[in-house]
Structures are given as C-alpha cells and as structure tokens.
Amino acid sequence: MLKSWKFWASTGLLAGLIYLVESSFGWLNVLASWKSIAPQTLAVAVGLMLVSYMLRAVRFYDFFYHYCQGQFSLLTRITVIHNFFNNLLPMRSGETTFPLLMKQQFGLPYRHSAPALLWLRLLDLYALLVLAAIYLTDLLPVSDVIQLSFSAALLLLPLIVLPLQNRIEGFLQAHPSGWSGKVVDLMHALPKSPWPFVRALFWTLINWALKLAVYAWLLQQFLSSTSDPVPFAQSWVGATTGELSSVLPINGVAGAGTYEAGIVAGLLPWGVDKSNALAAAVNLHLFVLGSTFLLTGVIALLTSRIKRSDKH
C-alpha cells in the first residue's frame, strides 16, 4: 500500500487541504462557523441523513429483492458499511465492499453484483446531473413553461435506456459467441422490464433530492456565517459539484481536498469569495464524515442485534 502512487497522492491531497485551510482562513476561524448552527438544525440534518440512508437501503433491497427477500435488516447493514468505506477510502476503492458482502451474505456472484452496482452508480450520476440542471434553470431568465418542459424531458430521458439495453442483450443472445455469452451473463442482474427500472430511478432521484437538499441547506448556513447570504439554488450547485468530485480518478483520503475543490468550483461562478467557499466546504465535509461515523455505528449496531434475533 505504501508503494502505491494512489496512496501518496491521496495523502498529499489531505496534507495540502490542511495547509491551504490554515494559510487562507485558519482552522480556528473555520470551526468557529459551527457556533452559528443551532443544535436543532444539526439534529434535523442528521435525522434527514438517516432517512437518506434508509432510502438507499430500500433501493438496494428493491433492486436485489430476488436474492435478499425477507432480509431487509441485513441488506441495510451491508448498505451502510458499503457507504462507510466508500466515503473514507480513496479512489472509490470502497466500492469493492458491496460485491464482497453480497457474495458473503447472499451468495450473489461478483459477475452479477458488480455490473448491477455500476448500473446503479450511473443512475446516481444521472440523478446528480439532472437535479443540478433543473436547479440551474431557476437561475436563468426562462419562462416557467420552458423550465417545466426541460425538467420533464430530463426526467423521462432514462426511459430510452431500457429498450436499448434489451435490444443489445437480444442481439447478443441471437448471435452467440464466447464473449457475447459473457456480456449477457454480466447483464443478468440488470432490470429487464419498465417497472423495476422506474422504481430504481424513483428511489435514486428521491434519495439524491433529499441528500442534496440537506447539504445545500447546511452549505447555505455555513456561508451565511462568513459572508452575505447565498441563494439556495447556488448552494445546491455547490453541493452537487462537491458530490460529483467523487467520480474524479484521484481522490483524497475520505475525499479530502477533492470534495472541497468540487464545492468551491460550484460556488465561485456565483461570486462567492474563495476563502469563504473553502471554509464552508470544509465544514460541510466535516458534517458528512461526522454523520457517516454516527449513523453507520448506530445502524450497524441495531441491524446486528436484529440479525442475531433472526437467527435465534
């Protein structure tokens, strides 16, 4: 691990973030922003993040129902552990925990769980982009009719993927070969009919809408403590670009550096001071990591007890 360039790149990003925050704003000044956040606000934010965790578990349970029916508590445990390592480990290496746990607990082959997870991650990326695009129209001088038409078109766009996917699978089955059989096997766990596809899309959109709303709300609170108030739509864009930073080929430890850079990149076009944007991004990241540790510990403990009672 110590010989890996990815490890040193991630560590360098973390060290660079620590130095940049201290030199541009000061860590004590950054952390002082938490005094402006009421405990009730934090409690509501953590509660909504808990709802987001449960929505993620519902999406996985719905998607993999054939393999894990009747085991929602166990799948919830897998979901939060997967999310925990995904948030902390650099370079998206935490993604490997999901196929490993699904194989261990439900016997789901890697060749089925890995492509399905990739498919869901592409759905996540789509949700992030479409929700950002919808909010960006609020900042543009367009009529309500154009805005609604644009939003509806974006939401319906993924429906063309399913028939295309089925056509490709049908073509491969009609022209069997060594490689085509392997590709068809990889597509085994993907939805084949509209209803499962729509449900996966629904759970993805509603979860990301809630998650981004919480992040944008908190980002707005942190920014208002150091600068003039920022419109919610602008803070939403900043929260979105922060989440999009996770798709970069290089990420810091626990996303340190890249997550903040993503948020700052989303805020600077709206005239937000870069130092204030960096301070708010750091504080939001601290909330993300803190809620990850707290909720993972609580849910893992509760689902562990349920699992034991199920066995006995």
C-alpha positions as CSV (number, residue, x, y, z in Angstrom):
1,M,0.0,0.0,0.0
2,L,2.8,2.4,0.9
3,K,4.3,1.8,-2.5
4,S,1.1,2.8,-4.3
5,W,1.2,6.2,-6.0
6,K,-2.6,6.5,-5.3
7,F,-1.9,6.3,-1.5
8,W,0.7,9.0,-1.7
9,A,-1.5,11.2,-4.0
10,S,-4.4,10.8,-1.5
11,T,-2.2,11.6,1.4
12,G,-0.8,14.6,-0.4
13,L,-4.3,15.9,-1.1
14,L,-5.1,15.6,2.6
15,A,-1.9,17.4,3.7
16,G,-2.5,20.1,1.0
17,L,-6.0,20.7,2.3
18,I,-4.8,21.1,5.9
19,Y,-2.2,23.6,4.9
20,L,-4.4,25.5,2.5
21,V,-7.2,26.0,5.0
22,E,-4.8,27.2,7.7
23,S,-3.0,29.6,5.4
24,S,-6.1,31.1,3.7
25,F,-8.6,31.1,6.6
26,G,-7.3,29.5,9.7
27,W,-8.7,26.3,11.2
28,L,-10.0,28.0,14.3
29,N,-11.9,30.5,12.2
30,V,-13.3,27.7,10.0
31,L,-14.5,25.7,13.0
32,A,-16.0,28.8,14.6
33,S,-18.7,28.8,12.0
34,W,-20.3,25.8,13.8
35,K,-21.3,28.2,16.6
36,S,-23.8,29.8,14.2
37,I,-25.6,26.5,13.6
38,A,-28.3,25.7,16.1
39,P,-28.2,22.3,17.7
40,Q,-31.8,21.8,16.5
41,T,-30.6,22.4,12.9
42,L,-27.9,19.8,13.2
43,A,-30.4,17.3,14.7
44,V,-32.8,17.8,11.8
45,A,-29.9,17.5,9.3
46,V,-28.7,14.2,10.9
47,G,-32.3,12.9,11.0
48,L,-32.8,13.6,7.3
49,M,-29.5,11.9,6.6
50,L,-30.8,8.9,8.4
51,V,-33.8,8.9,6.1
52,S,-31.4,9.1,3.2
53,Y,-29.6,6.0,4.5
54,M,-32.8,4.1,4.7
55,L,-33.8,5.2,1.2
56,R,-30.5,3.8,-0.1
57,A,-31.2,0.6,1.7
58,V,-34.7,0.4,0.2
59,R,-33.3,1.0,-3.3
60,F,-30.8,-1.9,-2.9
61,Y,-33.4,-4.1,-1.3
62,D,-35.9,-3.4,-4.2
63,F,-33.2,-3.9,-6.8
64,F,-31.8,-7.2,-5.4
65,Y,-35.1,-8.5,-3.9
66,H,-34.7,-11.8,-5.8
67,Y,-31.6,-12.5,-3.8
68,C,-32.3,-11.0,-0.4
69,Q,-36.1,-11.1,0.1
70,G,-37.0,-11.1,3.8
71,Q,-33.6,-9.9,4.8
72,F,-34.0,-6.1,4.8
73,S,-32.1,-5.6,8.1
74,L,-29.1,-7.5,6.8
75,L,-29.1,-5.6,3.5
76,T,-29.4,-2.3,5.4
77,R,-26.3,-3.3,7.3
78,I,-24.4,-4.1,4.1
79,T,-25.6,-0.7,2.6
80,V,-24.3,1.4,5.5
81,I,-21.0,-0.5,5.7
82,H,-20.5,-0.1,2.0
83,N,-21.3,3.6,2.2
84,F,-18.9,4.0,5.2
85,F,-15.9,2.6,3.3
86,N,-16.9,4.3,0.2
87,N,-16.8,7.7,2.0
88,L,-13.5,7.0,3.7
89,L,-11.3,5.0,1.3
90,P,-9.7,6.9,-1.6
91,M,-10.0,6.2,-5.3
92,R,-13.5,4.7,-4.9
93,S,-11.8,1.6,-3.5
94,G,-14.7,1.3,-1.0
95,E,-17.0,0.2,-3.8
96,T,-15.5,-3.3,-3.6
97,T,-17.1,-3.9,-0.2
98,F,-20.5,-4.2,-1.7
99,P,-19.8,-7.2,-4.1
100,L,-17.8,-8.8,-1.3
101,L,-20.5,-8.6,1.3
102,M,-23.3,-9.6,-1.2
103,K,-21.2,-12.7,-2.1
104,Q,-20.6,-13.5,1.6
105,Q,-24.2,-13.0,2.8
106,F,-26.4,-13.9,-0.1
107,G,-24.1,-15.9,-2.5
108,L,-24.6,-13.3,-5.2
109,P,-21.8,-13.8,-7.8
110,Y,-19.4,-10.9,-8.5
111,R,-20.3,-11.1,-12.2
112,H,-23.8,-10.1,-11.3
113,S,-23.4,-7.7,-8.3
114,A,-20.5,-5.7,-9.8
115,P,-22.3,-4.8,-13.1
116,A,-25.5,-4.1,-11.2
117,L,-23.6,-1.7,-8.8
118,L,-22.0,0.0,-11.8
119,W,-25.5,0.4,-13.4
120,L,-26.8,2.0,-10.1
121,R,-23.8,4.3,-9.9
122,L,-24.5,5.5,-13.5
123,L,-28.1,6.2,-12.3
124,D,-26.6,8.1,-9.4
125,L,-24.5,10.2,-11.8
126,Y,-27.6,10.9,-13.9
127,A,-29.6,12.0,-10.8
128,L,-26.9,14.4,-9.7
129,L,-26.6,15.9,-13.2
130,V,-30.4,16.2,-13.8
131,L,-31.1,17.7,-10.4
132,A,-28.3,20.3,-10.9
133,A,-29.7,21.1,-14.4
134,I,-33.2,21.6,-13.0
135,Y,-32.0,24.0,-10.3
136,L,-29.8,25.8,-12.8
137,T,-32.9,26.8,-14.8
138,D,-34.0,28.7,-11.7
139,L,-31.1,31.0,-12.2
140,L,-31.7,31.5,-15.9
141,P,-34.1,34.0,-17.4
142,V,-36.5,31.4,-18.9
143,S,-40.3,31.1,-18.7
144,D,-41.9,28.6,-16.3
145,V,-43.2,26.6,-19.4
146,I,-39.7,26.2,-20.8
147,Q,-38.4,25.2,-17.4
148,L,-41.1,22.6,-16.8
149,S,-40.7,21.2,-20.3
150,F,-36.9,21.0,-19.8
151,S,-37.3,19.3,-16.4
152,A,-39.8,16.8,-17.7
153,A,-37.6,15.9,-20.7
154,L,-34.6,15.3,-18.4
155,L,-36.6,13.1,-16.1
156,L,-38.0,11.0,-18.9
157,L,-34.7,10.7,-20.8
158,P,-33.5,7.5,-19.0
159,L,-36.6,5.6,-20.2
160,I,-34.9,5.2,-23.6
161,V,-32.1,3.3,-22.0
162,L,-34.2,0.2,-21.1
163,P,-35.3,-0.7,-24.7
164,L,-31.8,0.0,-26.0
165,Q,-30.3,-2.3,-23.3
166,N,-32.8,-5.0,-24.1
167,R,-32.1,-4.8,-27.8
168,I,-28.4,-5.1,-27.2
169,E,-29.0,-8.2,-25.0
170,G,-31.3,-9.7,-27.5
171,F,-28.8,-9.2,-30.3
172,L,-26.1,-10.8,-28.3
173,Q,-28.3,-13.8,-27.5
174,A,-29.2,-14.2,-31.2
175,H,-25.5,-14.1,-32.1
176,P,-23.9,-16.4,-29.6
177,S,-20.1,-16.4,-29.1
178,G,-17.7,-16.7,-26.3
179,W,-17.6,-13.0,-25.5
180,S,-21.3,-12.3,-26.1
181,G,-22.3,-15.0,-23.7
182,K,-20.1,-13.4,-21.0
183,V,-21.6,-10.0,-21.7
184,V,-25.1,-11.4,-21.4
185,D,-24.2,-13.1,-18.1
186,L,-22.9,-9.7,-16.8
187,M,-26.2,-8.1,-17.8
188,H,-28.2,-10.8,-15.8
189,A,-28.9,-8.6,-12.8
190,L,-30.0,-5.5,-14.7
191,P,-33.7,-4.7,-14.9
192,K,-35.5,-6.2,-17.9
193,S,-38.9,-4.6,-17.6
194,P,-40.1,-0.9,-17.2
195,W,-41.5,-1.2,-13.7
196,P,-38.2,-2.3,-11.8
197,F,-36.4,0.3,-13.9
198,V,-38.8,3.1,-13.0
199,R,-38.6,2.1,-9.3
200,A,-34.8,2.2,-9.3
201,L,-35.0,5.6,-11.0
202,F,-37.5,6.9,-8.4
203,W,-35.6,5.7,-5.4
204,T,-32.4,7.3,-6.8
205,L,-34.0,10.6,-7.6
206,I,-35.8,11.0,-4.3
207,N,-32.7,10.0,-2.3
208,W,-30.4,12.4,-4.1
209,A,-33.0,15.2,-3.9
210,L,-33.2,14.8,-0.1
211,K,-29.4,14.4,0.3
212,L,-28.5,17.4,-1.8
213,A,-31.3,19.5,-0.1
214,V,-29.6,18.8,3.3
215,Y,-26.1,19.6,2.0
216,A,-27.3,22.7,0.2
217,W,-29.1,23.9,3.3
218,L,-26.1,23.4,5.6
219,L,-23.8,24.9,3.0
220,Q,-26.0,28.0,2.9
221,Q,-25.9,28.2,6.7
222,F,-22.1,28.0,6.8
223,L,-21.7,30.6,4.0
224,S,-24.1,33.0,5.7
225,S,-21.9,32.9,8.9
226,T,-18.9,34.4,7.0
227,S,-20.4,36.3,4.1
228,D,-23.6,37.6,2.5
229,P,-26.5,35.1,2.2
230,V,-26.3,32.8,-0.9
231,P,-29.5,31.7,-2.7
232,F,-30.5,28.1,-2.2
233,A,-30.1,27.3,-5.9
234,Q,-26.5,28.4,-5.8
235,S,-25.7,26.4,-2.7
236,W,-27.4,23.4,-4.4
237,V,-25.0,23.7,-7.3
238,G,-22.1,23.8,-4.9
239,A,-23.3,20.7,-3.0
240,T,-23.7,18.9,-6.4
241,T,-20.3,19.7,-7.7
242,G,-18.9,18.5,-4.4
243,E,-20.6,15.1,-4.8
244,L,-19.5,15.0,-8.5
245,S,-15.9,15.2,-7.4
246,S,-16.1,11.6,-6.3
247,V,-16.0,10.5,-9.9
248,L,-12.5,12.0,-10.4
249,P,-9.7,9.5,-11.0
250,I,-7.8,10.8,-7.9
251,N,-9.5,11.4,-4.5
252,G,-8.0,12.3,-1.2
253,V,-8.4,10.2,2.0
254,A,-12.1,10.4,2.8
255,G,-12.4,12.7,-0.2
256,A,-10.3,15.4,1.5
257,G,-9.2,18.1,-1.0
258,T,-11.2,16.9,-4.0
259,Y,-14.6,17.3,-2.2
260,E,-13.8,20.8,-1.1
261,A,-12.4,21.7,-4.5
262,G,-15.6,20.5,-6.1
263,I,-17.8,22.7,-3.8
264,V,-15.6,25.7,-4.4
265,A,-15.7,25.2,-8.1
266,G,-19.5,25.2,-8.0
267,L,-19.7,28.4,-5.9
268,L,-17.1,30.6,-7.5
269,P,-19.1,31.3,-10.7
270,W,-21.7,33.0,-8.4
271,G,-19.3,35.4,-7.0
272,V,-18.7,33.7,-3.6
273,D,-15.4,34.6,-2.1
274,K,-13.0,31.7,-2.5
275,S,-11.8,31.7,1.2
276,N,-15.4,31.7,2.4
277,A,-16.3,29.0,-0.1
278,L,-13.4,26.8,1.1
279,A,-14.3,27.3,4.8
280,A,-18.0,26.4,4.1
281,A,-16.9,23.4,2.0
282,V,-14.6,22.1,4.8
283,N,-17.4,22.4,7.4
284,L,-19.9,20.6,5.2
285,H,-17.3,17.8,4.6
286,L,-16.9,17.6,8.4
287,F,-20.7,17.1,8.7
288,V,-20.7,14.5,6.1
289,L,-17.9,12.5,7.8
290,G,-19.4,13.0,11.2
291,S,-22.8,11.9,10.2
292,T,-21.3,8.9,8.4
293,F,-19.5,7.7,11.5
294,L,-22.5,8.3,13.8
295,L,-25.2,6.7,11.6
296,T,-23.0,3.8,10.5
297,G,-22.3,3.0,14.1
298,V,-25.9,3.2,15.1
299,I,-27.4,1.3,12.2
300,A,-24.7,-1.4,12.2
301,L,-25.4,-1.9,15.9
302,L,-29.2,-2.1,15.5
303,T,-29.0,-4.4,12.5
304,S,-26.5,-6.6,14.2
305,R,-29.0,-7.2,17.0
306,I,-31.8,-7.8,14.6
307,K,-29.7,-10.3,12.7
308,R,-28.9,-12.3,15.9
309,S,-32.6,-12.4,16.9
310,D,-33.5,-13.6,13.4
311,K,-31.1,-16.5,13.8
312,H,-32.5,-17.5,17.2
